Amino acid sequence: MMKLFQENVYTDVELADNNEIVALKLIAQTAADKLGVDEQELKSGLIVREAMSTSAMGDIAMPHANASGIENPTVLAFTFAEPIIWGEAPAHSVDTVIALIMPRNEHQEDYHDVLDSFAKHMTQPADVAAITASKQDANGLVNIVNNWLPVTVFA
């Protein structure tokens, strides 16, 4: 089962430059260090995916990438001290990022339910307000994000 754990929550992160590429590089580096996988693979995957279509909806973004060498999906949450300029015109002002790092394997298509579930919640004003209210509360973010995840990832 895919879950967000408190040790994967980073609040009030400060960046030298508040733009999407800098944030994606930080996410890739953090995930690579935590998972022991290739940082370049993650960085490339995140950047290419965002170039195809932004994952931002309002002030939340949900970048995702696949990684070789991991067995289970990993969820990481980041909140930023200052909003990030995310995407091309019209750019979003993002302050919360929920990143999904998924195994590169035969189950890749099974993660569409996860992405669909997040997209549904990211369009609900009450759900967005809950995330915004919990920006500095790691435990609150864990509870909200885990409630957004489908009960099962694999059919």
N, C-alpha and C positions, 0 to 999 in steps of 0.2 A: 504494500500500500504506500502511496506517495503521501508524505506529510512534511510540513514545515516544522523544524525543531528550533528551539530558542537559540541554540548556538549558531544557527544560520541566519540570524537577524542582526542587521547592522543599522543603528539609528543615528540620526544627526551627522551623517557623513559629509565631510567638507571636501570639495574638489578644487583644484587649482583653477580650472576653467569649467564653468557649468554648462557643458554641452553633452550631447548624446554620445559622441565617440569616446570622450574621456570617461563617461560613466560606464559604457560597455567594456572598455579596457579594464577598469577597476573590477567589474563583475567577473570578467574572464580570469583575471589574475587571482581574485579571491576564490573562485570556484576551483581553478586549477590547483592552487595550493591546498585547499581543503580535500579535494578528491584525488590528488596525485595524478592528474592527467595533463595533457599537452595544452598549455595556455594559448598557443597560436591557433590550434584547432578550435578552441572555444571562441576566441576573439573573432576569428574569421567567420565562424558559424553565426555568431550573434550579429555581426555587422552586415553580412550578406542577407540574413533574414530580415533585418530592419530596412535594408535598402529595397527589398522586394515590396514591403508594405509595413508601415509603422505598426507597432504593437501598442501604441499609446491610445488611450481613451480618456479624455479629460486629463486629470493630473496623476493618473496611474499608467504605468507601462508594464508590459509582460513579455520581455524578450525571452527567447528560448533558442536552444541549440542542442545538437546531439554530440556526444563524446564517446570516443573509443575507450575501452578499458574500464568501463563501469558497468555494474550489473543492475543497479537500481536508480530510478530517477531521484534527483535532488532538487529541492526548492530552497531558494535563498530570497530574503527580503531586505531591501535597502530603503531607508528614508534619508533624504538629503536636507542639509541645513538651509540651502538655498535652492529654489526651483531650477531644474535642468531644462534647457531648450532642447526639445526632442522632436526630431523629424524635420522635413522640409516644409515649406509654406503650404498650408498653414501649419506652423509649428505648434506643438503643445508645450505647456509649462508643466513639467512632471516633477513631483516631489516624492513619489513612492514608486519603487520598482519591485515587482515580484518576478524573479528569474527562475526559469525551469531548465535544468540540465538533464537531458534524457539519454539513456543508452543508445548507442548506434547498433541496432540489432533488428531482428525480424519482427519485433513488436512495435516499431515506430508508429505505425498507423493507429495503434491503440491509444496514443496520447491525444488524439483529436478530441476525445470526450473531455479531457482536462482543459484544453484550450477553449473549447466551447463553453464549459462551465464558467471559467474565469471571464470570458467575454460577456456572458449573460449578467454576471454580478457587477462587472465594471460599468454596465449601463444602468444600473439601479441606483437612484439617488441615495436611498437609505444605506445601501452597502458601501457606496463611495464615502458617505459621511462617516460611517463606522471606521473605515480605514483611516480617514483624515484625522478623526478624533484619537486614534491609537498610534499616530506617527512616532511618538516617543515612548511607547509602551510595548516592549518586545513581547511580553506575554499576551497582550491584547491582539497584536498582529498575528501571533501564532494561532490563537483561537479563531480569528476571523478567516484567515487564509485557509486553515484546515476545514472550516465549515464550507468554504467555496469549492473544495476539492470533491470530485465524485467519490462515492463510497468505494468503488472498485476501479482500478486502472486497467486491468486485463480482463477480457471477457472469459 
